[in-house]
Amino acid sequence: MRVKTGVVRRRRHNKVLKQARGFFSARHKHFRKAKEQLERSLVYAYRDRKNNKRNFRSLWITRINAACRLNGISYSQLIHGLNKAGIGIDRKVLADLAMNEPESFAQIAEQAKKAIA
């Protein structure tokens, strides 16, 4: 029995080609090339959503460490002191404080120093 897939196939192809907009050369024009590139691109997107979280955490730690050094304490000592003092501030907030409110960060660093000593 013959199966005609004209409408279904056209919709499926158009869906892929719509997602492939902006790709280079034949990768946004031809269905097969577009589909291959789209599968690869979705893999990259999934991977990089995870990597993005890693990159931001690394950036926050770098900023916190720089602010710690200005306050005479190392990053690891600060985190240890915060845990001992029972201060539950995450690295994102600490990095924001270090960048935008150095006075507040200095107070937190002092509390961490006291908790260690």
N, C-alpha and C positions, 0 to 999 in steps of 0.2 A: 504494500500500500504506500502511496506517495504522500509525504508530509510536506506541506508548504509552510515555510517559517518566515515569510516575507515581513510581516508587521513585527513579529516578536524579535526576529534577528535585527531588524532596523532599529528598534528601540534599545536593544542591548548594545548594539554598536554605538549608537548615539550617546548612550549613558557613559560609555568608556571614553569616547572622544571628547565629551564635555568635561570629564575629569582631567583629560590630558591636555587641556588648553594651556598654552604657555610653554609646552615642551618644544625642544629644538628639532628642526628639520622634519623628517617623516614621522617623528614620534608623536606629533599632534594631528597628523593627516591620515595616516594609514592605520586601520584597525589593529592589525597584528602587532605592528611595532608599538603602537600606543598601549596596547594591552600589556605587552612585555615590560615596557618602561613603567607603566602604572603599578604593576605588581611590585617591581623593584622599589619604586618611590614610596609605596605604602610601607614596605619593610623598613626603609630609611626613616620614615616618619615615626614609626613605632619605636625604633631603636633610639632615635634622638629625643623623643619625649622623655625617655628614661635618663639619657645623658644630660638633658637640660637640668634636671633636678640635681645631678651630681655637680654640674658646673656652678650652679648657684650656691650650693653648700660650700664649695671650695672658695668662691668669691667672698662669701660671708666670713668664713674662717680667716681669710687673708686680711680683711678689713678689721676684724676683731683683734687679731694679732698685732696689727700696726697700732691700734689704739691702746692695747695692753702695754706695749713697749713704751709708749709715751707716759703711761701711768706707773711704770716701774714694776711690772709683773709680766710673766710669760703667759701665753695663751693657755697652756695646759694647767698652770697654777690657777688661772682665773676660773676655768671650768671646774677644777677640783674644789676651789673655794666656794663657788656658787652651789655646787652639790652639797657640800658640808653645811652651808648656811641655809639650805632649803629654799633657795631662790630658783624658781622654775621659769626662767626666761629662755626662749629658744634662740638659736643663732641668727635667725632672720631679724628678730627684734633687736638683739644685741648689736648687730651690724648697723642697723638703722640708727640706733642711739649713738654709736661710735661716730657715724658720719655727720649726723644732724644735731645731736645734743651732747657734746663732749663733757659738759658739766655733770649731766646725769650719769653718763658712763663712768666718770671718775668716781662718783659716789658708789656705784655698784662695784667697781674695782676695789675700793676701800673696804667694803663689806666682805668681799672675797678674801682680802688680805687678812682681816681680823679673824675670819673663820678658820684660816689655815694656822695662824699663830696660836 
